[in-house]
Amino acid sequence: MSDLGFGQKVLDLGGVWCIDTAIEDYLHGPSVVNLRGWIAIRDRSVEVGGVFLGGRDGLALNLVRRPDVEAAFSSGSVIAFDDVVPVRALVDASYALTLEADGQIELLELPEIADGPEKAAVFAKLKQDKLRRLRPFLACPRCGAAILDQEDRALFCENCHLLGAVTESGFSLLGPGDVTFPLEPPFSSLPYDPDERALIAGSAGGLVLDDGSGLRYEYFDDVVNLDLSEFPTTDVLGSAAALPFAEATFDGVLSVAVLEHVPDPSRCVREIAKVLKPGGWVFAAVPGLQPYHGYPKHYFNTTRDGLAELFSEQFAIDDITTSPFGLPIHALSWFLDRYLGGLPASAREVFASMTVSELAVDPTLLVGQEFVTTLDAVAVSDLACVNVLRAKRR
């Protein structure tokens, strides 16, 4: 049972619950807690209503499947959760989760975060100071006109009447047709690599746009996080295809693992150029060979030639390299892991025992093997060497 989580505790309802990791492991920086865990109730007939942060009227945590726990408690009822919440919300909830089952309420007490209120206050001040600094640079994503303040925390474009808002996280300035994404795992969350950190440090005193930031476990006072999901670290809810900022606002722009997820990457590159100051820098990381991974969709991978073509009209390109986090071994490992995951048990065992030499042959010699013919349809789509479209003109 020890491999199923940290700190298992007995339920009054009959069963056990736990969080997956110690509290210090699921705290990320001063701002964000990733709450992951599960609850197993012995009586399968018990109807679970949900898991909430604080009381029954608190935040309902995102529920997920946990096949490993379900296998260990096959005769009972399992509910699992995986969600991202601000430290402030955890402090306000007195470090308690509420389980509702069969109309009964049970409190699940979490260990406290050291200096939790202080961490929450630091994050809140960082964000408010940044938003005040950013406010004069907001612009309508549709027409580029200045954004005016209205009553009830509304934002308004006098030119085209686009409405936005000041939210709990920051500013919401979505263009026509922009769709926000729910906060559901897997979360798009990447650490800043050394090159990104160096660029941010070199722009101290200016403003850097993290264009399609996802969830950031580090929060900088001079980096503006824009995303279509309202994570606790999101400063501006907006689209990379229609950036809601005035021209020449930023000293630099990060676009990391974003352009493959947009239907029109050329438009997004033009938007980056628009909001950069003359001579401003851009750092763009785009996959060359990666399996399909949708947040929520994955439109393109690109070669170095394709990346150069994408940026050459608006930018003088310094270089195009491969980062240590994007070496061929990463692609190979990801492909193999995904391939194994798409096979039934018998074929998976055969495939996992094969040598590189046995696989590095003319693929037509392998197409009849069980590990090829039994690969599930989703894995075939995710890893396809070639996709074929057939269509008729409208």
C-alpha positions, 0 to 999 in steps of 0.5 A: 500500500505504501506506493499508493500515496503519502500519509494514508488515514482512516475514514469515519465512513469506512475506508482510507484516504491520502494525498499522493505526496508530502505537503512540501512536494505539492507546494510550488513556489509562493503561489500554487498547490497541486492537490493530488490524492484519492479516497477509497470507501469500503462499501461500493454502494456509497454514493460520493458527491464530491471533494471540496476545498473547505466546506461543502460550498467551497471549490469542488476539486477536479476528479480523475481516474486512478486505476492503480487505487481502483485495482487495490480496492476493487471491492470498494468505491474510489474517488480521486482528485488532481487540481491546482489551487492558490495557497491563499485558498488553502489557507482560507480553507483552514487546510481542510478538504470536505468529502460528501458521501451518501449525504454525510460530510467528513472533513479531511485535514491536510498538513499545514504549509509552513508560513502559508499566510505569508507566502499567500501575501507575498504572491498577492502583492507580487501579482497586484503590483504587476497588474498595476504596472501592466494596466496602461499597456492593455489594448483591445485584442480586436482593434488595438484601441485603448481599454477603458475602465468601467464600473463593476470591474469591467473593461471596455473598448470604446471603439468596437465595444468589446467587453473584458473584466478584472478577475480574481487572477488578473485581466480577462481580454478575450477576442471574438470566438476565443474559448477558454480551457478548463483547469483539468489535468494534464496541466500545461506546466513547464519549468523555466530552463536556464536560457529562459531564466537568463533572458528574463534576468537580462530584461530586468526593469522591463516587461517580458511576455510569457505567451501561452504560459500555462501554469507556472510554478515560479512567478516573476514580477516582470513576466506577464503570464498570458493564457487561455486557462485561468490558472492562479499564475495567469495574469491575462486571460487572452489569446496568442492569436490576438494579444491584448496589448499595445504595440511595442509593450514588451522587451522580450517574449517567451513562446514555449510549447505553444505554436504547435497548439494554435491553428494559425502559427503565422498569425501568432508570430505577427502578434508577437512582433506587434507587441515587442519593442524594436530590437526586442527578443523572442525565444520560441521553442517548437517541437520537431518530433513529438507525439500528439499531445493536445492542450486541447489540440496539437496542430503542427510539429516543425523542422528548423527550416519551418521555424526559420520560415515562420519567423524570418519576415518579422525577425532577424534570426540569431540562431536555431538550436536544439535545447538539452530538453529537446534532444532526440533521446527525448523524442525516442523515449516519448515515442517508445513509452507511448507505443508500449502504452498502446499495446495489449499486455502480450504484445507489450511484453514482446515489444519491450524485449526487442533490441534496437537492432531488431527494430532498426530494419526495413519496417515493411518486414515488421508490419505483420507482427502482433506489436504492429497489428494490435497497437490501439487506434489512438496510439496509431493516430498519436504516433503516425508517420504519415496522415492521409486526408481525402476531401471534396471541394465544397 
